[in-house]
């Protein structure tokens, strides 16, 4: 049982490039979220989804897009990378809203 | 703005000393959850408290949920080097249909031998 799998683990982008961070879970969870973690800022919610086809913005959504075409996958797209998006990104899933969250291993992204 | 406050932001203790982190929400929560993140790792769920005034223990860790369901604390007795990491509280607002989790900024615990 893999849980929540994020790829890649590390990535370096040039300013202006686009990329997709992948997230997949095999627990049949309805609820999935993307967070970014910066020093001293804790976990800030970027986007979340309460089920396939349903997504909503969190507190820091600018510069990011998401879609949820299946229950298992919740990719995060950076449209035009900026140095301010240098961060560690975590994907999480849970059975429902407000329940125990399972986190992926994280993606460390550097934008130069 | 910050909805869930956690203090202190950093705590350095000598092995064997006790440690406490406090969590305060601006809004009543449905439940409170605690997570631990080891250096270089990802957050891992520790526990969930649901009832007003609830207290739960896990070995040397004691978790409390306030009577008003707006605050919580995590107390570690006799810290060990394995306790090193950042401890986060999180909870959904009571009455929220989507159940979005609001995280505190975490307390980073350092334990020196």
Interface residues (C-beta under 8 A of the other chain):
Chain A: X31 X33 X35 X40 X41 X42 X43 X45 X48 X50 X56 X58 X90 X92 X96 X97 X98 X99 X100 X101 X102 X103 X104 X105 X106
Chain B: X6 X9 X30 X31 X33 X35 X41 X42 X43 X44 X45 X48 X88 X90 X91 X92 X96 X97 X98 X99 X100 X101 X103 X104 X105 X106
